[in-house]
Amino acid sequence: MMRATLLAMLAVMSPVPGWAQEVANTSYVTSVGEKVLRIECTVPAGIDESWKLLTTAEGLKRWAAPVAGIDLRVGGHILTNYDKSKSLGDPGTIHLLILNYLEKQMITLKVTLNEQFSAKLRREDGNLQEIIQLTDLGGGRTRLTSSMIGWGTGPAWDKAYAFFAAGNEWTYKQLVASARP
């Protein structure tokens, strides 16, 4: 009993890692039953630096993937690959179409599922999007809100949602860590 009490006290008194305080899953279901996978974080960088981390190849390589390219324009794209031995376009490349953006405010990406997902899900991913919003908090901090929308229904889509929930949270923790001085 004493040991359990001591462990509980240590858990409460131990500092929470900074990234845990700065990244939160605030997902919800809309009034019409559509899922919104929402990850919010506070980036320890001003709005200019935060925008560069999201919209330049050099910025993306710091936190998203070791292989990255971007054509920043409406109709452009972001390409990334987690395997540093691969090139853009090789198997495993993630392709995100840039639907729209407002510089230093928001960017909307069309999420195209790659070969890691079933052919059925790839055929049904037409509405899957990620909306990334930035808010300048002042003092060299930026609030980032990522909302993925357009999810299908059924067990395969539930599995894809869980994959992205874990992956996006991990990825945005990397973004926060990469922006630390």
trRosetta pair geometry for C-beta under 8 A, 3 or more apart (Angstrom, degrees):
i j d omega theta_ij theta_ji phi_ij phi_ji
1 4 5.8 -54 -149 35 30 110
1 5 6.4 30 153 -18 64 106
2 5 5.7 -55 -150 37 31 112
2 6 6.3 32 152 -20 65 107
3 6 5.7 -55 -148 37 31 112
3 7 6.3 31 154 -18 65 106
4 7 5.8 -53 -146 37 30 110
4 8 6.3 32 154 -19 64 106
5 8 5.7 -55 -149 36 30 112
5 9 6.4 30 153 -19 65 106
6 9 5.7 -54 -148 36 31 111
6 10 6.4 31 153 -19 64 105
7 10 5.7 -53 -147 36 32 112
7 11 6.4 35 154 -22 65 105
8 11 5.7 -53 -149 33 31 113
8 12 6.5 27 155 -15 64 107
9 12 5.9 -58 -149 39 32 108
9 13 6.0 15 159 -8 68 115
10 13 5.9 -65 -138 47 28 102
10 14 5.9 40 160 -39 67 104
11 14 6.0 -43 -141 17 25 114
16 20 4.9 -109 168 80 102 128
16 21 5.6 114 105 -52 120 97
17 20 4.7 94 66 -1 84 106
17 21 7.5 -160 95 -4 47 85
18 21 5.8 -62 -157 36 38 108
18 22 6.1 18 155 -9 72 117
18 176 7.8 -163 122 145 96 126
19 22 5.6 -69 -141 47 35 105
19 23 5.7 0 171 6 75 115
19 173 4.7 65 178 -148 133 95
19 176 5.3 143 -122 89 88 136
19 177 6.1 -17 -83 -59 129 93
20 23 6.9 -66 -125 48 22 87
22 41 5.3 51 144 -160 81 82
22 42 4.6 -103 -148 50 93 88
22 43 7.9 121 172 -69 126 28
22 44 7.6 -50 -129 -38 157 93
22 176 5.1 136 108 -141 135 151
23 39 6.7 -5 -168 -176 90 100
23 40 7.4 165 -150 88 43 46
23 41 4.3 -6 -99 -99 70 107
23 169 6.2 121 151 -160 124 75
23 172 5.3 148 -128 107 122 108
23 173 5.1 -79 -12 -79 165 76
23 176 6.1 -122 -51 -16 108 146
24 39 7.3 163 83 -155 40 55
24 40 5.2 -15 61 61 91 91
24 41 7.3 165 17 -78 62 57
25 38 7.1 123 -166 85 52 62
25 39 5.8 -29 -101 -101 61 72
25 165 6.5 49 -133 -165 139 95
25 169 5.7 -38 -63 -87 106 123
26 38 4.7 -54 77 101 79 117
26 39 7.4 144 23 -106 76 20
26 40 5.3 12 8 1 126 116
27 35 7.1 2 -178 -174 113 88
27 36 6.1 179 -152 94 68 64
27 37 5.1 -18 -110 -128 120 41
27 38 4.9 167 -86 31 49 76
27 39 7.9 3 -54 -54 87 57
27 165 6.9 -42 -40 -117 152 111
28 36 5.5 -1 61 55 71 107
28 38 6.8 0 10 13 81 126
29 33 6.1 -11 175 -144 113 35
29 34 6.8 158 -159 76 67 31
29 35 5.7 -36 -103 -96 76 54
29 36 7.2 175 -96 15 24 79
30 33 6.7 -40 70 31 78 19
30 34 4.6 5 30 53 119 85
30 35 7.9 -116 1 -52 83 10
30 36 6.3 89 -45 -25 90 111
34 149 6.8 40 149 -154 124 92
34 151 7.0 148 -167 44 78 92
35 149 7.8 176 92 -126 59 54
35 151 4.7 -13 57 35 113 146
35 161 6.3 -12 127 -126 161 142
36 147 5.4 -20 -172 -161 104 102
36 148 7.2 149 -164 69 50 50
36 149 5.7 -12 -112 -88 76 86
37 147 7.1 143 74 -158 51 46
37 148 4.0 -9 58 53 107 106
37 149 7.9 -159 26 -61 74 41
37 151 7.5 102 -20 -54 105 129
37 161 6.3 -170 -69 -155 128 86
37 164 5.9 52 150 109 170 116
37 165 5.7 -125 -144 -85 119 77
37 168 6.7 117 143 31 120 155
38 145 6.7 -14 -162 -171 100 90
38 146 6.8 157 -150 85 48 56
38 147 4.9 -8 -99 -102 84 77
38 148 7.8 -156 -67 22 41 66
39 145 7.7 164 85 -154 46 44
39 146 4.7 -4 57 57 91 108
39 168 4.9 -164 -16 133 149 112
39 169 5.6 -161 -117 -86 130 61
39 172 5.2 172 140 3 134 155
40 143 7.0 -9 -169 -173 98 92
40 144 7.0 165 -153 88 50 56
40 145 5.0 -9 -106 -106 87 74
40 146 7.5 -167 -76 25 41 67
41 143 7.7 165 88 -154 39 51
41 144 5.2 -9 61 59 84 101
41 172 4.8 -180 -19 160 147 120
41 173 7.6 -159 -110 -76 145 43
41 175 6.9 120 90 79 154 116
41 176 5.4 -116 174 -62 133 117
42 137 7.0 -7 -141 -4 102 159
42 141 5.7 -4 -178 -173 102 113
42 142 7.3 153 -160 77 54 40
42 143 5.8 -29 -103 -99 69 63
42 144 7.7 173 -93 18 19 77
42 176 7.3 60 78 -118 52 116
43 50 4.8 116 91 -108 152 115
43 53 7.4 -167 -157 45 147 153
43 141 6.8 153 77 -160 54 57
43 142 4.5 -16 58 63 107 94
43 143 7.7 -168 16 -81 81 13
43 144 5.6 59 -24 -16 113 116
43 175 6.4 -57 -106 137 109 103
43 176 5.9 -134 -111 -105 58 64
43 179 5.0 52 -174 38 90 171
44 140 6.8 21 179 132 60 96
44 141 6.1 -29 -119 -105 43 80
44 176 6.7 75 2 -163 90 75
44 179 5.1 156 61 112 72 106
44 180 5.5 43 67 -95 137 57
44 181 7.3 -97 129 -15 121 78
45 49 3.9 -101 169 92 123 126
45 50 5.1 158 89 -56 106 78
45 53 7.1 109 67 -21 155 134
45 140 6.4 -52 -143 179 23 78
45 141 7.4 81 42 -110 24 32
45 142 6.1 -30 79 9 67 112
45 179 4.0 -106 -22 -167 119 120
46 49 5.3 88 56 17 74 100
46 50 6.8 -137 100 -6 34 95
46 136 7.1 17 -166 -135 70 99
46 140 5.0 -59 -55 -125 82 52
46 141 7.5 1 -88 5 43 19
46 142 6.5 87 177 -45 19 105
47 50 5.6 -57 -140 40 30 113
47 51 6.2 34 159 -23 65 105
47 104 5.3 64 157 -166 112 110
47 134 6.2 121 -138 148 89 126
47 136 4.1 -45 -52 -88 127 103
47 142 5.2 134 -87 -98 56 122
48 51 6.0 -56 -152 33 26 110
48 52 6.6 24 152 -16 62 106
48 104 7.0 -23 -90 -111 48 126
49 52 5.6 -54 -149 36 34 113
49 53 6.5 40 151 -24 65 102
49 142 7.9 -164 69 -10 82 135
49 179 6.7 122 130 -139 119 103
50 53 5.7 -50 -152 29 33 115
50 54 6.8 22 153 -10 63 108
50 134 5.9 150 116 -138 131 133
50 142 4.0 -69 -35 50 161 162
50 144 6.8 -159 -171 -64 129 112
50 179 7.0 14 -92 -113 73 145
51 54 5.9 -66 -155 42 33 106
51 55 5.7 -19 166 19 71 121
51 103 7.1 49 -154 -175 146 68
51 104 4.6 -53 -74 -100 146 70
51 134 6.7 -101 -75 7 80 175
52 55 6.5 -79 -123 55 24 82
52 56 5.1 -10 -167 7 71 124
52 58 7.7 -22 166 78 101 98
52 59 4.6 173 138 -70 67 140
53 56 7.6 -28 -78 39 10 90
53 59 3.9 -162 -122 -173 27 115
53 60 7.4 124 174 -64 50 41
53 62 6.4 -79 -132 62 89 126
53 63 6.3 26 -171 18 110 132
53 175 6.3 110 150 -151 137 95
53 178 6.8 139 -137 101 127 123
53 179 6.4 -47 -69 -78 157 104
54 59 6.4 -40 11 124 24 138
54 60 7.5 56 -152 -75 20 82
54 107 6.6 173 148 18 131 143
54 132 6.6 -178 -146 124 145 153
54 134 7.8 -135 0 -57 154 130
55 59 6.8 26 49 54 42 144
55 70 6.3 -180 -169 147 48 160
55 72 5.1 59 -173 -100 104 137
55 101 7.8 104 -103 -160 132 161
55 107 7.0 170 -81 -62 108 153
56 59 4.2 91 58 6 90 105
56 60 6.8 -161 87 -6 45 84
56 70 6.5 -140 -134 46 16 136
56 72 7.9 -35 -79 -35 51 135
57 60 5.8 -55 -145 38 31 110
57 61 6.3 33 156 -22 65 107
57 68 5.0 166 -149 105 70 91
57 69 5.3 -2 -103 -113 119 40
57 70 5.5 -160 -61 15 71 90
58 61 5.9 -56 -149 34 29 112
58 62 7.0 37 151 -28 60 101
59 62 5.8 -52 -161 20 35 115
59 63 7.5 -23 162 21 64 100
60 63 7.1 -93 -157 55 31 74
60 64 4.4 -41 -168 36 77 128
60 65 6.6 -12 153 41 97 77
60 68 3.8 -161 104 170 124 161
60 70 6.5 141 -16 -36 142 120
60 78 7.0 171 -99 -159 154 114
60 80 6.3 -127 164 -91 129 116
61 64 7.3 -46 -68 49 18 82
61 65 7.0 -57 -111 83 49 50
61 66 6.1 51 -148 -143 86 33
61 67 7.6 52 -107 -68 95 9
61 68 5.0 -148 -62 29 74 121
62 178 4.4 121 142 -170 102 136
63 171 7.4 97 149 -177 93 70
63 174 4.5 146 -164 128 84 95
63 175 4.4 93 163 -91 156 53
63 177 7.4 148 -118 64 105 81
63 178 3.9 -112 -72 -3 105 153
63 179 7.8 -6 -61 -32 142 79
64 68 6.1 86 78 -89 115 141
64 80 5.5 -83 131 -122 115 154
64 171 6.5 34 -123 -161 66 110
64 174 7.3 150 -76 99 33 131
64 175 7.5 30 -62 -75 74 92
65 68 5.3 134 71 -62 93 99
65 80 3.8 120 34 -177 146 111
65 81 5.9 145 163 65 139 27
65 82 5.1 -95 -130 -85 105 51
65 94 7.5 170 -37 29 158 120
66 81 7.7 -55 65 87 74 71
66 82 7.2 75 20 -159 87 34
66 83 7.9 -93 54 109 113 14
66 84 3.9 -28 100 -89 148 98
67 80 6.5 134 88 -161 68 51
67 81 4.1 -14 72 55 125 95
67 82 7.8 -87 33 -20 94 9
67 83 7.2 -16 9 74 130 51
67 84 6.1 165 -36 -117 97 46
67 86 6.1 -116 9 81 166 80
67 87 6.9 -160 -160 -135 145 24
67 88 6.1 -167 154 -59 110 74
68 78 7.3 -17 -163 -172 94 87
68 79 6.9 160 -152 88 45 59
68 80 4.7 -2 -103 -105 82 83
68 81 7.8 -160 -67 24 50 60
68 88 7.8 89 -137 -81 12 116
69 78 7.5 168 88 -154 50 45
69 79 4.8 1 56 55 94 102
69 80 7.9 -171 25 -72 57 50
69 88 5.2 -24 10 -75 126 162
70 76 7.1 60 173 144 67 124
70 77 7.3 -148 -141 100 50 46
70 78 4.9 -5 -107 -107 89 74
70 79 7.5 -165 -74 23 45 65
71 76 3.5 -148 105 -156 86 109
71 77 5.5 32 41 40 103 65
71 98 7.6 -143 85 10 73 129
72 76 5.7 -157 -101 81 4 161
72 98 6.9 117 -136 -75 44 171
72 101 7.4 -51 -166 41 89 159
73 76 4.0 106 49 -32 72 120
73 98 6.7 129 75 81 35 140
74 98 6.3 -126 -119 116 30 99
74 99 7.2 -8 -146 150 79 26
74 100 5.5 12 -113 -106 105 54
74 101 7.0 -153 -73 19 74 80
75 97 7.4 -27 -146 -171 32 97
75 98 6.8 -31 35 73 17 86
76 97 7.8 152 90 -159 33 55
76 98 4.6 6 66 33 78 128
77 95 6.2 -21 -170 -165 130 81
77 96 6.3 147 -162 79 73 51
77 97 5.4 -40 -101 -106 88 46
77 98 6.1 -145 -81 -5 29 85
78 94 7.9 -13 111 108 88 94
78 95 7.8 150 80 -158 54 36
78 96 4.4 -8 57 61 98 109
78 98 6.8 95 -19 -55 86 95
78 109 6.8 -39 26 -122 121 130
79 88 4.4 74 126 -152 136 118
79 89 7.2 -3 -166 -47 147 62
79 93 5.7 -7 -168 -176 99 113
79 94 7.0 156 -155 78 46 57
79 95 5.8 -6 -105 -104 80 65
79 96 7.7 -166 -72 26 37 72
80 88 7.9 -26 -84 -110 12 94
80 93 7.1 152 77 -157 33 64
80 94 4.8 -12 61 53 87 107
80 96 7.9 16 7 3 99 109
81 84 8.0 159 104 -76 95 28
81 86 4.7 -105 148 88 149 122
81 87 7.4 77 22 103 157 13
81 88 6.3 -159 -13 -95 117 51
81 90 6.4 45 -115 59 157 99
81 92 5.5 82 -144 108 95 98
81 93 4.8 -45 -76 -98 102 65
81 94 7.0 174 -80 10 46 75
82 92 6.7 -97 38 163 85 119
83 86 4.2 65 88 -1 107 115
83 90 7.7 -87 70 94 121 131
83 92 5.7 48 6 104 119 156
86 90 4.1 -139 -167 69 107 145
86 91 7.5 -110 -134 61 141 59
86 92 6.1 -168 -35 65 178 122
86 93 7.3 -149 138 -63 132 85
87 90 5.1 107 55 -24 66 113
88 93 5.7 95 -157 -126 51 133
89 93 5.5 19 -52 -22 10 166
90 93 5.8 123 58 -37 53 107
91 114 8.0 127 -166 172 58 121
91 115 6.2 -46 -149 41 93 140
92 114 6.7 89 -136 146 21 154
92 115 7.7 -65 -63 49 42 102
92 116 7.4 67 -115 -48 62 108
93 114 6.8 168 74 -114 48 140
94 114 6.1 -95 -99 -33 56 131
95 112 5.0 -23 82 59 97 126
95 114 7.2 123 13 -78 86 97
96 109 4.2 -7 179 -171 116 124
96 110 6.6 156 -164 65 58 53
96 111 6.3 -16 -114 -99 88 51
96 112 7.1 -167 -92 17 38 86
96 130 7.4 -38 -142 37 128 118
97 109 6.7 139 69 -162 46 62
97 110 3.9 -6 57 46 105 114
97 112 6.9 74 -10 -26 98 115
98 101 6.2 -32 -174 -27 113 113
98 107 6.5 -53 -139 -169 97 105
98 108 7.5 106 -165 76 54 56
98 109 6.3 -36 -100 -103 48 69
98 110 8.0 -97 -28 11 8 84
99 108 4.3 -53 61 101 113 104
99 109 6.7 -177 3 -103 92 14
99 110 5.4 109 -52 -37 106 92
99 129 6.8 -17 -7 -134 148 123
100 107 7.5 -172 97 -148 48 47
100 108 5.0 23 50 38 80 112
101 105 7.9 143 176 63 68 80
101 106 6.4 -165 -145 99 58 56
101 107 4.0 -2 -107 -107 105 76
101 108 7.0 -158 -72 18 59 65
102 105 4.0 -28 98 60 107 123
102 106 5.2 35 39 44 96 83
102 107 7.9 -145 31 -67 52 52
104 134 6.4 -96 176 81 49 138
104 136 7.9 14 164 -50 108 110
105 133 7.1 -25 160 -149 61 69
105 134 6.0 -146 -145 56 19 90
106 131 6.6 -5 -170 -176 114 85
106 132 6.3 163 -152 87 62 54
106 133 4.7 -14 -100 -105 101 64
106 134 6.7 -162 -71 16 50 75
107 131 7.8 172 87 -152 42 45
107 132 5.1 -4 56 56 84 104
108 129 6.0 1 -176 180 95 122
108 130 7.3 168 -154 86 50 47
108 131 5.0 -12 -106 -105 84 73
108 132 7.7 -173 -81 21 36 67
109 129 6.4 155 81 -161 49 69
109 130 4.6 -6 57 57 103 94
109 131 7.9 -167 23 -73 68 31
109 132 7.3 32 -3 -5 107 106
110 128 7.4 91 -169 86 59 66
110 129 5.7 -40 -105 -103 46 82
111 125 6.7 -101 102 177 83 119
111 128 4.3 -75 67 126 107 105
111 129 6.1 -175 3 -101 89 21
111 130 5.7 84 -51 -18 112 96
111 148 6.9 18 -21 -140 151 108
111 150 7.8 169 41 69 107 127
112 122 7.8 43 -180 -146 72 84
112 125 6.4 124 -135 110 42 136
112 128 7.8 156 -75 74 28 114
113 116 7.5 -117 179 61 85 81
113 117 4.1 -41 171 41 127 147
113 121 5.6 -51 92 123 171 103
113 122 4.9 -131 80 -97 109 70
113 125 4.7 -176 -1 -63 107 161
113 128 7.2 54 -37 55 94 159
113 160 7.3 -45 -108 -139 135 135
114 117 6.7 110 65 14 45 91
114 122 7.9 -20 160 -102 3 117
115 122 7.9 4 -94 -70 40 146
117 121 4.5 -88 160 81 117 132
117 122 5.7 145 93 -54 106 85
117 125 7.8 81 101 -55 154 136
117 160 6.3 38 -123 -104 125 116
118 121 4.8 95 59 8 83 98
118 122 7.0 -146 98 -4 44 87
118 156 6.2 -59 29 -155 136 137
119 122 5.5 -55 -146 39 34 114
119 123 6.4 37 154 -22 66 103
120 123 5.9 -56 -154 33 29 110
120 124 6.5 7 155 -4 63 114
120 156 6.6 34 91 114 122 172
121 124 5.8 -70 -145 48 33 102
121 125 6.2 50 155 -51 69 101
121 152 7.2 -153 -132 31 74 143
121 156 5.6 -140 -66 144 110 122
121 157 7.0 160 -117 -81 104 67
121 160 6.0 151 -148 -61 147 145
122 125 5.9 -37 -142 2 31 120
124 152 4.9 33 140 -75 129 149
124 157 7.8 -79 106 -78 136 112
125 128 4.6 -42 -168 11 83 127
125 150 7.8 75 -170 128 56 116
125 152 7.6 -82 -87 -25 49 116
126 150 7.7 -127 93 179 50 127
127 149 7.5 -73 147 123 94 78
127 150 3.2 -161 127 -152 84 112
128 148 7.1 1 -167 -175 82 98
128 149 7.6 174 -141 91 41 42
128 150 4.3 -159 -84 96 31 117
128 151 6.9 67 -102 -81 89 44
129 148 7.0 174 90 -148 43 56
129 149 5.5 -14 61 61 91 84
129 150 5.2 87 10 -1 79 136
130 146 6.0 -11 -171 -168 105 95
130 147 7.1 154 -155 78 55 41
130 148 4.9 -25 -97 -94 77 77
131 146 7.4 155 80 -154 49 44
131 147 4.8 -13 57 60 99 96
131 148 7.9 -179 19 -80 67 30
131 149 7.0 15 -2 6 108 111
132 144 6.5 -14 -169 -167 93 96
132 145 7.3 160 -154 82 45 49
132 146 5.1 -9 -103 -102 79 76
133 144 7.2 152 79 -156 51 46
133 145 4.5 -9 56 58 101 99
133 147 7.7 20 -1 3 105 104
134 142 5.6 -14 -162 179 99 118
134 143 7.1 143 -159 78 46 56
134 144 5.8 -14 -101 -100 71 69
135 142 6.8 151 73 -165 45 66
135 143 4.1 -11 58 57 103 108
135 145 7.6 36 -5 -5 107 105
136 142 5.9 -35 -106 -110 46 80
137 141 4.2 -41 69 95 122 98
137 142 6.2 -171 9 -98 92 22
137 143 5.5 100 -50 -26 112 92
138 141 7.0 -2 72 47 38 86
144 172 7.0 -165 95 -145 130 118
144 175 7.3 -44 45 118 164 148
146 168 6.2 -152 105 -174 143 127
146 172 6.6 -144 6 -74 138 135
148 151 7.5 74 128 -54 96 97
148 164 6.1 -53 48 146 173 144
148 168 7.1 -136 -22 -65 130 159
151 157 5.7 119 176 177 91 119
151 160 7.6 173 -139 89 96 112
151 161 5.8 31 -133 -81 141 112
152 156 7.7 -8 89 85 125 93
152 157 4.0 -143 80 -90 86 143
152 160 7.9 50 44 48 98 139
153 157 5.7 -95 -112 50 3 149
154 157 5.2 89 57 16 71 103
154 158 7.0 -126 105 -9 34 92
155 158 5.4 -52 -144 33 33 115
155 159 6.5 35 156 -20 65 102
156 159 5.7 -52 -153 34 32 113
156 160 6.6 33 148 -18 64 104
157 160 5.4 -49 -146 36 38 113
157 161 6.2 44 152 -23 67 102
158 161 5.6 -50 -148 33 31 115
158 162 6.5 32 152 -18 63 104
159 162 5.8 -53 -149 36 32 111
159 163 6.5 38 149 -23 63 104
160 163 5.5 -51 -151 33 33 117
160 164 6.5 24 155 -11 66 106
161 164 6.0 -61 -149 42 29 104
161 165 6.2 36 152 -27 66 106
162 165 5.5 -48 -142 30 32 116
162 166 6.6 24 161 -10 63 104
163 166 6.5 -66 -157 41 25 101
163 167 5.9 15 155 -11 64 120
164 167 5.4 -59 -132 48 33 110
164 168 5.4 31 169 -21 71 110
165 168 6.5 -53 -136 37 17 104
165 169 6.5 16 160 -15 55 111
166 169 6.1 -61 -151 37 27 109
166 170 6.3 23 156 -16 64 111
167 170 5.8 -59 -148 39 29 110
167 171 6.0 28 156 -21 67 110
168 171 5.5 -53 -140 38 32 113
168 172 6.2 25 162 -14 67 106
169 172 6.3 -58 -146 39 26 103
169 173 6.6 32 152 -22 61 105
170 173 5.7 -56 -156 32 31 115
170 174 6.8 33 147 -20 63 102
171 174 5.6 -52 -158 30 36 114
171 175 6.8 40 145 -21 65 100
172 175 5.1 -39 -148 29 45 118
172 176 6.6 49 152 -19 66 97
173 176 5.7 -49 -150 35 35 111
173 177 6.3 32 152 -16 65 108
174 177 5.7 -56 -145 41 32 111
174 178 6.1 33 156 -23 66 108
175 178 5.8 -57 -146 34 27 111
175 179 6.6 20 157 -17 62 109
176 179 6.1 -66 -154 35 28 107
176 180 7.4 46 149 -42 61 92
177 180 5.9 -34 -162 -2 39 116
